[in-house]
Amino acid sequence: MKENTKNKVLPLILSAVVVLLDQITKALVVKHIPRLSVWADDAVIEILGKYIRLIHVRNNAIAFSMGHTLSQNARGILFAIMPLLIIIAVYVIYFRNNEFTKTQRWCICGILGGGIGNLIDRIFRPEGVVDFVDCYFWGIFGMERWPTFNLADSAVIVCGIIFLITFLVQIYKDSKKTAKNKEGKNE
């Protein structure tokens, strides 16, 4: 296998691992934790007291429940078809672009794995995406608790932050190199 192809294919393992772990954790939550309601006494499992808890909720919208007031058809189009098209577009860009660093390729695959994990829920779970990690947020931004999330969400956020940092570092290094080249030409 050519080195360039290997550098593009190997990180796809992360996409598969994220999807697999995401779906396994969601299946375990669905099987063992009742959906959170005012009547479910056993619906909260404290991991670190009130700071980190496992609960079972469904999100039929997107991040932070944005779009929950849209009709079922509008949500289906916006939250299933659009993400599918975006995932396909990102994969095409991923394979056509040779400028990404190895770290950026791994990050993109982690983001894609998270996107696919939640897309699977949107397509096959009519009640919505399974979210289960509930964190205390100390009243920051007026929120006592951070919006509940899942492993796919975590992969998207963590890999997205790392990708952004590596991208900014790359821009900084390129700008220093350009400045140095200009300085060398002026002498």
Backbone hydrogen bonds in HBPLUS format (Angstrom, degrees):
<---DONOR---> <-ACCEPTOR-->    atom                        ^
c    i                          cat <-CA-CA->   ^        H-A-AA   ^      H-
h    n   atom  resd res      DA  || num        DHA   H-A  angle D-A-AA Bond
n    s   type  num  typ     dist DA aas  dist angle  dist       angle   num
A0006-LYS N   A0002-LYS O   2.81 MM   4  6.07 162.8  1.84 158.8 164.6     1
A0007-ASN N   A0003-GLU O   2.87 MM   4  6.09 155.9  1.93 150.0 156.2     2
A0008-LYS N   A0004-ASN O   3.22 MM   4  6.45 129.4  2.49 133.6 145.9     3
A0008-LYS N   A0005-THR O   3.04 MM   3  5.13 135.0  2.25  97.6 110.5     4
A0009-VAL N   A0005-THR O   2.83 MM   4  6.05 152.9  1.90 155.5 163.7     5
A0010-LEU N   A0006-LYS O   2.96 MM   4  5.72 167.7  1.98 149.1 153.2     6
A0012-LEU N   A0009-VAL O   2.94 MM   3  5.43 144.2  2.07 114.2 125.2     7
A0013-ILE N   A0010-LEU O   3.06 MM   3  5.87 165.6  2.08 123.4 127.6     8
A0014-LEU N   A0011-PRO O   2.88 MM   3  5.52 137.4  2.07 114.2 124.0     9
A0015-SER N   A0012-LEU O   3.08 MM   3  5.08 116.9  2.50  94.2 109.1    10
A0016-ALA N   A0012-LEU O   3.17 MM   4  6.57 160.3  2.21 151.6 155.3    11
A0017-VAL N   A0013-ILE O   2.85 MM   4  6.14 160.3  1.89 154.9 160.8    12
A0018-VAL N   A0014-LEU O   2.86 MM   4  6.01 166.2  1.88 155.4 158.6    13
A0019-VAL N   A0015-SER O   3.01 MM   4  6.23 167.4  2.03 152.4 155.8    14
A0020-LEU N   A0016-ALA O   2.91 MM   4  6.05 166.5  1.92 150.8 155.1    15
A0021-LEU N   A0017-VAL O   2.87 MM   4  6.01 176.8  1.87 157.6 158.7    16
A0022-ASP N   A0018-VAL O   2.84 MM   4  5.81 157.4  1.89 147.8 155.2    17
A0023-GLN N   A0019-VAL O   2.95 MM   4  6.09 165.8  1.98 151.9 155.2    18
A0024-ILE N   A0020-LEU O   2.93 MM   4  6.13 155.0  2.00 150.0 157.6    19
A0025-THR N   A0021-LEU O   2.91 MM   4  6.04 169.3  1.92 151.2 154.2    20
A0026-LYS N   A0022-ASP O   3.01 MM   4  6.17 158.2  2.06 146.8 153.3    21
A0027-ALA N   A0023-GLN O   2.94 MM   4  6.04 154.8  2.00 141.1 148.1    22
A0028-LEU N   A0024-ILE O   2.95 MM   4  6.22 156.6  2.01 151.7 157.9    23
A0029-VAL N   A0025-THR O   2.98 MM   4  6.22 156.0  2.04 146.2 152.7    24
A0030-VAL N   A0026-LYS O   2.90 MM   4  6.13 167.3  1.92 153.7 156.8    25
A0031-LYS N   A0027-ALA O   2.96 MM   4  6.10 154.3  2.02 144.6 151.7    26
A0032-HIS N   A0028-LEU O   2.88 MM   4  5.92 156.3  1.94 150.2 156.1    27
A0033-ILE N   A0029-VAL O   2.87 MM   4  5.22 155.8  1.93 145.7 147.7    28
A0036-LEU N   A0056-HIS O   2.79 MM  20  5.58 163.9  1.82 155.7 156.3    29
A0040-ALA N   A0037-SER O   3.27 MM   3  5.32 155.6  2.33 103.1 110.0    30
A0045-ILE N   A0054-LEU O   2.91 MM   9  5.00 164.9  1.93 149.8 154.3    31
A0054-LEU N   A0045-ILE O   2.75 MM   9  5.00 161.3  1.78 145.1 151.4    32
A0047-ILE N   A0052-ILE O   2.84 MM   5  5.49 158.1  1.89 150.5 155.7    33
A0048-LEU N   A0052-ILE O   3.09 MM   4  5.08 162.5  2.12 139.2 143.2    34
A0051-TYR N   A0048-LEU O   3.00 MM   3  5.48 142.1  2.15 140.0 137.2    35
A0136-TYR N   A0051-TYR O   2.83 MM  85  4.59 158.5  1.88 129.9 134.5    36
A0053-ARG N   A0134-ASP O   2.79 MM  81  5.05 162.4  1.82 152.9 158.6    37
A0134-ASP N   A0053-ARG O   2.87 MM  81  5.05 166.7  1.88 161.4 158.9    38
A0055-ILE N   A0132-PHE O   2.90 MM  77  4.74 158.1  1.95 132.0 139.3    39
A0057-VAL N   A0131-ASP O   3.09 MM  74  5.42 173.7  2.10 161.8 161.4    40
A0131-ASP N   A0057-VAL O   3.00 MM  74  5.42 174.4  2.00 150.2 152.0    41
A0059-ASN N   A0129-VAL O   2.89 MM  70  5.03 152.5  1.96 138.0 147.2    42
A0129-VAL N   A0059-ASN O   2.89 MM  70  5.03 147.0  2.00 139.2 129.0    43
A0062-ILE N   A0066-MET O   3.06 MM   4  5.33 159.2  2.11 144.6 151.3    44
A0065-SER N   A0062-ILE O   2.79 MM   3  5.25 124.4  2.10 157.0 156.1    45
A0066-MET N   A0063-ALA O   3.18 MM   3  5.97 164.9  2.20 121.6 125.4    46
A0068-HIS N   A0065-SER O   3.31 MM   3  5.70 147.7  2.42 138.6 133.3    47
A0070-LEU N   A0067-GLY O   3.12 MM   3  5.52 165.2  2.14 114.5 119.2    48
A0075-ARG N   A0071-SER O   2.89 MM   4  6.15 161.3  1.92 156.9 162.4    49
A0076-GLY N   A0072-GLN O   2.91 MM   4  6.11 153.3  1.98 144.5 152.3    50
A0077-ILE N   A0073-ASN O   3.02 MM   4  6.32 156.9  2.08 150.1 155.2    51
A0078-LEU N   A0074-ALA O   2.84 MM   4  5.99 174.4  1.84 156.5 158.1    52
A0079-PHE N   A0075-ARG O   2.70 MM   4  5.39 160.8  1.74 146.0 152.7    53
A0080-ALA N   A0076-GLY O   3.17 MM   4  5.41 128.1  2.45 125.7 131.9    54
A0082-MET N   A0077-ILE O   3.18 MM   5  6.56 154.2  2.25 164.2 172.0    55
A0084-LEU N   A0080-ALA O   3.15 MM   4  6.18 152.8  2.23 138.9 146.8    56
A0085-LEU N   A0081-ILE O   2.99 MM   4  6.28 159.9  2.03 154.3 159.2    57
A0086-ILE N   A0082-MET O   2.90 MM   4  6.15 157.2  1.95 153.6 160.6    58
A0087-ILE N   A0083-PRO O   2.80 MM   4  5.98 160.7  1.83 151.7 156.6    59
A0088-ILE N   A0084-LEU O   3.01 MM   4  6.26 162.1  2.04 149.6 154.1    60
A0089-ALA N   A0085-LEU O   2.94 MM   4  6.15 161.4  1.97 146.7 152.1    61
A0090-VAL N   A0086-ILE O   2.86 MM   4  6.09 159.9  1.90 154.0 159.1    62
A0091-TYR N   A0087-ILE O   2.98 MM   4  6.22 160.4  2.02 150.4 155.6    63
A0092-VAL N   A0088-ILE O   3.00 MM   4  6.28 158.1  2.05 151.3 157.2    64
A0093-ILE N   A0089-ALA O   2.96 MM   4  6.23 165.7  1.98 153.1 156.5    65
A0094-TYR N   A0090-VAL O   2.75 MM   4  5.88 158.9  1.79 150.1 157.1    66
A0095-PHE N   A0091-TYR O   3.02 MM   4  6.27 157.0  2.08 150.7 154.4    67
A0096-ARG N   A0092-VAL O   2.99 MM   4  6.14 148.2  2.10 148.5 157.8    68
A0097-ASN N   A0093-ILE O   2.92 MM   4  5.78 145.9  2.04 153.2 158.6    69
A0105-ARG N   A0101-THR O   2.95 MM   4  6.25 152.0  2.03 149.5 157.2    70
A0106-TRP N   A0102-LYS O   3.05 MM   4  6.39 159.4  2.09 153.2 157.9    71
A0107-CYS N   A0103-THR O   2.94 MM   4  6.21 156.7  2.00 149.6 156.7    72
A0108-ILE N   A0104-GLN O   2.86 MM   4  6.08 161.5  1.89 151.3 155.8    73
A0109-CYS N   A0105-ARG O   3.02 MM   4  6.27 158.9  2.07 147.5 153.0    74
A0110-GLY N   A0106-TRP O   2.95 MM   4  6.23 146.1  2.07 144.4 153.9    75
A0111-ILE N   A0107-CYS O   2.91 MM   4  6.20 158.8  1.96 154.6 160.1    76
A0112-LEU N   A0108-ILE O   2.85 MM   4  6.11 161.0  1.89 150.7 156.3    77
A0113-GLY N   A0109-CYS O   2.89 MM   4  6.01 154.2  1.96 140.6 147.7    78
A0114-GLY N   A0110-GLY O   3.04 MM   4  6.29 156.7  2.10 145.2 150.8    79
A0115-GLY N   A0111-ILE O   2.90 MM   4  6.18 158.0  1.95 150.3 157.0    80
A0116-ILE N   A0112-LEU O   2.84 MM   4  6.05 159.4  1.88 152.5 157.7    81
A0117-GLY N   A0113-GLY O   2.90 MM   4  6.07 156.6  1.95 145.4 152.3    82
A0118-ASN N   A0114-GLY O   3.11 MM   4  6.37 163.2  2.14 152.3 154.7    83
A0119-LEU N   A0115-GLY O   2.92 MM   4  6.05 147.7  2.03 141.3 151.6    84
A0120-ILE N   A0116-ILE O   2.89 MM   4  6.09 154.8  1.95 153.5 158.3    85
A0122-ARG N   A0118-ASN O   2.98 MM   4  6.32 158.7  2.03 148.4 154.2    86
A0123-ILE N   A0119-LEU O   2.97 MM   4  6.21 148.2  2.07 150.5 158.4    87
A0124-PHE N   A0120-ILE O   2.86 MM   4  5.94 167.7  1.87 156.5 160.2    88
A0125-ARG N   A0121-ASP O   2.73 MM   4  4.97 143.2  1.86 144.1 145.3    89
A0128-GLY N   A0125-ARG O   2.92 MM   3  5.54 159.2  1.96 120.4 127.3    90
A0132-PHE N   A0149-PHE O   2.90 MM  17  5.80 155.2  1.96 134.7 136.4    91
A0133-VAL N   A0149-PHE O   2.80 MM  16  5.21 174.4  1.80 160.5 158.8    92
A0149-PHE N   A0133-VAL O   3.04 MM  16  5.21 155.4  2.11 137.4 143.7    93
A0146-TRP N   A0135-CYS O   2.83 MM  11  5.47 155.6  1.88 155.6 163.6    94
A0137-PHE N   A0144-GLU O   2.68 MM   7  5.17 163.5  1.71 145.1 139.1    95
A0140-ILE N   A0137-PHE O   3.06 MM   3  6.01 170.6  2.07 136.6 137.9    96
A0139-GLY N   A0143-MET O   3.06 MM   4  4.67 118.1  2.46 132.7 134.0    97
A0142-GLY N   A0139-GLY O   2.96 MM   3  4.89 140.3  2.13 131.3 124.5    98
A0143-MET N   A0140-ILE O   2.99 MM   3  5.61 166.1  2.01 118.2 122.8    99
A0154-SER N   A0150-ASN O   3.07 MM   4  6.39 156.3  2.13 148.8 155.7   100
A0155-ALA N   A0151-LEU O   2.94 MM   4  6.24 157.5  1.99 152.7 158.0   101
A0156-VAL N   A0152-ALA O   3.03 MM   4  6.31 160.6  2.07 151.7 156.6   102
A0157-ILE N   A0153-ASP O   2.97 MM   4  6.22 166.5  1.99 155.0 158.2   103
A0158-VAL N   A0154-SER O   2.86 MM   4  5.92 170.9  1.87 159.2 160.8   104
A0159-CYS N   A0155-ALA O   2.97 MM   4  5.74 157.4  2.02 140.8 147.8   105
A0160-GLY N   A0156-VAL O   2.85 MM   4  5.66 142.6  1.99 133.2 144.8   106
A0161-ILE N   A0157-ILE O   2.90 MM   4  6.08 157.4  1.95 152.1 156.8   107
A0162-ILE N   A0158-VAL O   3.03 MM   4  6.29 167.6  2.04 153.1 156.5   108
A0163-PHE N   A0159-CYS O   2.84 MM   4  5.93 159.2  1.88 145.1 151.6   109
A0164-LEU N   A0160-GLY O   2.94 MM   4  6.10 162.4  1.97 145.6 150.4   110
A0165-ILE N   A0161-ILE O   2.93 MM   4  6.18 162.1  1.96 152.7 157.3   111
A0166-THR N   A0162-ILE O   2.93 MM   4  6.17 168.8  1.94 155.4 158.1   112
A0167-PHE N   A0163-PHE O   2.85 MM   4  6.00 152.3  1.93 150.4 159.0   113
A0168-LEU N   A0164-LEU O   2.90 MM   4  6.13 160.6  1.94 152.0 156.5   114
A0169-VAL N   A0165-ILE O   2.89 MM   4  6.12 159.4  1.93 153.1 159.2   115
A0170-GLN N   A0166-THR O   2.91 MM   4  6.02 153.7  1.98 140.5 148.1   116
A0171-ILE N   A0167-PHE O   2.96 MM   4  6.26 155.2  2.02 147.4 153.9   117
A0172-TYR N   A0168-LEU O   2.93 MM   4  6.16 160.6  1.97 148.2 153.5   118
A0173-LYS N   A0169-VAL O   2.87 MM   4  6.14 165.6  1.90 154.4 157.7   119
A0174-ASP N   A0170-GLN O   2.89 MM   4  6.06 161.6  1.93 149.5 155.0   120
A0175-SER N   A0171-ILE O   2.87 MM   4  6.07 154.0  1.94 149.3 156.4   121
A0176-LYS N   A0172-TYR O   2.98 MM   4  6.25 154.1  2.05 149.7 156.7   122
A0177-LYS N   A0173-LYS O   2.93 MM   4  6.15 157.2  1.98 148.5 155.0   123
A0178-THR N   A0174-ASP O   2.89 MM   4  6.10 156.9  1.94 146.8 153.0   124
A0179-ALA N   A0175-SER O   2.93 MM   4  6.09 158.9  1.97 144.1 149.9   125
A0180-LYS N   A0176-LYS O   2.89 MM   4  6.07 153.9  1.96 145.4 152.8   126
A0181-ASN N   A0177-LYS O   2.90 MM   4  6.14 154.1  1.97 146.7 153.8   127
A0182-LYS N   A0178-THR O   2.95 MM   4  6.20 157.3  2.00 149.9 155.7   128
A0183-GLU N   A0179-ALA O   2.92 MM   4  6.07 154.8  1.98 143.7 151.1   129
A0184-GLY N   A0180-LYS O   2.91 MM   4  6.14 150.5  2.00 144.9 152.6   130
A0185-LYS N   A0181-ASN O   3.07 MM   4  6.31 144.5  2.20 142.1 151.0   131
A0186-ASN N   A0182-LYS O   3.09 MM   4  6.32 141.0  2.25 144.1 154.0   132
